[in-house]
Amino acid sequence: MTHIEISAVNGRFTLDLIQSVSNPLLLNAFLKELDENGITYDLQDVRLLDLPNIRLPWTM
């Protein structure tokens, strides 16, 4: 499952993508679409989400 959060402030979009799997397929496909459409971006951080043993709202 994937969770996406988007915000727009001062003419800048920020997109947070959280996946329950470690496969970067979805992220790579999205970045490819941006590249193919001439949209510049800054990939600022890619990291493993490490949470305590809790039930996430999008995993119900």
Residue frames as a rotation matrix with the C-alpha (Angstrom) as fourth column:
MET 1
0.585 0.811 0.000 0.00
0.811 -0.585 0.000 0.00
0.000 0.000 -1.000 0.00
THR 2
-0.546 -0.746 0.382 1.15
0.760 -0.633 -0.149 3.54
0.353 0.208 0.912 -0.74
HIS 3
0.488 0.599 -0.635 0.34
0.783 -0.622 0.016 6.78
-0.385 -0.505 -0.773 1.05
ILE 4
-0.377 -0.574 0.727 0.97
0.819 -0.574 -0.028 10.13
0.433 0.584 0.687 -0.68
GLU 5
0.403 0.424 -0.811 0.87
0.728 -0.686 0.003 13.55
-0.555 -0.591 -0.585 0.94
ILE 6
-0.234 -0.416 0.879 1.13
0.869 -0.495 -0.004 16.70
0.437 0.763 0.477 -1.20
SER 7
0.391 0.336 -0.857 1.43
0.653 -0.758 0.001 20.30
-0.649 -0.560 -0.515 -0.05
ALA 8
0.067 -0.323 0.944 1.91
0.844 -0.486 -0.226 23.53
0.532 0.812 0.240 -2.00
VAL 9
0.637 0.032 -0.770 3.47
0.570 -0.693 0.442 26.57
-0.520 -0.721 -0.459 -0.34
ASN 10
0.286 -0.527 -0.800 4.98
-0.310 -0.841 0.444 29.68
-0.907 0.121 -0.404 -1.96
GLY 11
0.549 0.023 -0.836 4.82
-0.833 -0.065 -0.549 28.21
-0.067 0.998 -0.017 -5.47
ARG 12
-0.567 -0.775 -0.278 6.57
-0.757 0.624 -0.195 25.00
0.325 0.099 -0.940 -4.47
PHE 13
0.619 0.743 -0.254 5.03
-0.611 0.659 0.439 21.52
0.493 -0.116 0.862 -4.30
THR 14
-0.553 -0.705 0.444 6.20
-0.834 0.468 -0.294 19.00
-0.001 -0.533 -0.846 -1.74
LEU 15
0.477 0.666 -0.574 5.27
-0.654 0.705 0.275 15.36
0.587 0.244 0.772 -2.19
ASP 16
-0.441 -0.517 0.734 5.80
-0.852 0.499 -0.161 12.70
-0.283 -0.696 -0.660 0.48
LEU 17
0.307 0.462 -0.832 5.42
-0.685 0.714 0.144 9.12
0.661 0.526 0.536 -0.69
ILE 18
-0.366 -0.346 0.864 5.26
-0.866 0.466 -0.180 6.36
-0.340 -0.814 -0.470 1.92
GLN 19
0.121 0.337 -0.934 5.15
-0.685 0.709 0.167 2.73
0.718 0.619 0.317 0.77
SER 20
0.615 0.136 0.777 4.63
-0.714 0.515 0.475 -0.40
-0.335 -0.846 0.414 2.81
VAL 21
0.835 -0.418 0.357 7.08
0.502 0.845 -0.184 -2.24
-0.224 0.333 0.916 0.52
SER 22
0.215 -0.849 -0.482 10.74
0.077 -0.477 0.875 -1.47
-0.973 -0.226 -0.038 -0.14
ASN 23
-0.128 -0.221 0.967 10.48
0.932 0.306 0.193 -1.84
-0.339 0.926 0.167 -3.94
PRO 24
-0.481 -0.131 -0.867 11.17
0.095 -0.991 0.097 1.56
-0.872 -0.036 0.489 -5.60
LEU 25
-0.602 0.232 0.764 9.06
0.790 0.312 0.528 0.71
-0.116 0.921 -0.371 -8.68
LEU 26
0.479 0.877 0.048 6.32
0.878 -0.476 -0.057 3.29
-0.027 0.069 -0.997 -8.01
LEU 27
0.485 -0.377 -0.789 8.78
0.130 -0.861 0.492 6.07
-0.865 -0.341 -0.369 -7.17
ASN 28
-0.607 -0.784 0.129 10.91
0.204 0.003 0.979 5.34
-0.768 0.620 0.158 -10.23
ALA 29
-0.308 0.586 0.750 7.84
0.951 0.158 0.267 5.34
0.038 0.795 -0.605 -12.50
PHE 30
0.720 0.587 -0.369 6.71
0.629 -0.777 -0.008 8.68
-0.292 -0.226 -0.929 -11.09
LEU 31
0.143 -0.763 -0.630 10.17
-0.029 -0.640 0.768 10.24
-0.989 -0.091 -0.114 -11.52
LYS 32
-0.683 -0.340 0.646 10.29
0.572 0.301 0.763 8.92
-0.454 0.891 -0.012 -15.10
GLU 33
0.246 0.863 0.441 6.96
0.967 -0.252 -0.047 10.64
0.071 0.438 -0.896 -15.84
LEU 34
0.702 -0.061 -0.710 8.32
0.218 -0.930 0.295 13.91
-0.678 -0.362 -0.640 -14.45
ASP 35
-0.354 -0.931 -0.093 11.48
0.073 -0.127 0.989 13.58
-0.933 0.343 0.113 -16.59
GLU 36
-0.563 0.151 0.812 9.55
0.797 0.359 0.486 12.74
-0.219 0.921 -0.322 -19.76
ASN 37
0.483 0.818 0.314 7.34
0.852 -0.521 0.047 15.80
0.202 0.245 -0.948 -19.28
GLY 38
-0.152 -0.687 0.710 10.21
0.464 -0.684 -0.563 18.20
0.873 0.244 0.423 -18.61
ILE 39
0.801 0.452 0.393 9.28
-0.160 -0.472 0.867 18.75
0.578 -0.757 -0.305 -14.97
THR 40
-0.282 -0.959 0.032 12.28
-0.197 0.025 -0.980 19.46
0.939 -0.282 -0.196 -12.77
TYR 41
0.852 0.523 -0.029 12.40
-0.106 0.225 0.969 18.11
0.513 -0.822 0.247 -9.24
ASP 42
-0.256 -0.864 0.433 14.66
-0.800 -0.063 -0.597 17.74
0.543 -0.499 -0.675 -6.23
LEU 43
0.543 0.328 -0.774 14.70
0.138 0.874 0.467 14.24
0.829 -0.360 0.429 -4.73
GLN 44
0.235 -0.439 0.867 15.59
-0.722 -0.676 -0.147 15.29
0.651 -0.591 -0.476 -1.21
ASP 45
-0.452 -0.383 0.805 15.42
-0.863 0.416 -0.286 12.18
-0.225 -0.825 -0.519 0.91
VAL 46
0.335 0.491 -0.805 14.92
-0.519 0.809 0.277 8.45
0.787 0.324 0.525 0.46
ARG 47
-0.668 -0.575 0.472 14.94
-0.702 0.278 -0.656 6.40
0.247 -0.769 -0.589 3.61
LEU 48
-0.542 0.432 -0.721 13.53
0.352 0.896 0.272 3.31
0.763 -0.107 -0.637 5.22
LEU 49
0.038 0.654 0.755 10.52
-0.684 -0.534 0.497 4.09
0.728 -0.536 0.427 7.39
ASP 50
-0.632 -0.324 -0.704 11.16
0.283 0.750 -0.598 2.57
0.722 -0.577 -0.382 10.78
LEU 51
-0.067 0.722 0.689 8.09
-0.723 -0.511 0.465 2.57
0.688 -0.466 0.556 13.05
PRO 52
-0.750 -0.075 0.657 7.27
-0.582 0.548 -0.601 0.79
-0.315 -0.833 -0.455 16.28
ASN 53
-0.907 0.422 0.007 4.84
0.394 0.840 0.372 -2.10
0.151 0.340 -0.928 16.10
ILE 54
-0.514 0.770 -0.379 1.71
-0.198 -0.536 -0.821 0.01
-0.835 -0.347 0.428 15.46
ARG 55
-0.133 0.560 0.817 -1.21
0.889 0.433 -0.151 -0.32
-0.438 0.706 -0.556 13.07
LEU 56
-0.930 -0.244 -0.274 -1.08
0.089 -0.876 0.475 2.38
-0.356 0.417 0.836 10.44
PRO 57
-0.176 0.958 -0.228 -4.40
-0.341 -0.276 -0.898 3.93
-0.923 -0.081 0.376 9.36
TRP 58
0.162 0.239 -0.957 -3.90
-0.981 -0.066 -0.182 2.94
-0.107 0.969 0.224 5.70
THR 59
-0.787 -0.458 -0.414 -3.21
-0.505 0.863 0.007 -0.75
0.353 0.215 -0.910 6.54
MET 60
-0.458 0.683 0.569 -6.70
-0.580 0.255 -0.773 -1.51
-0.674 -0.684 0.280 7.90
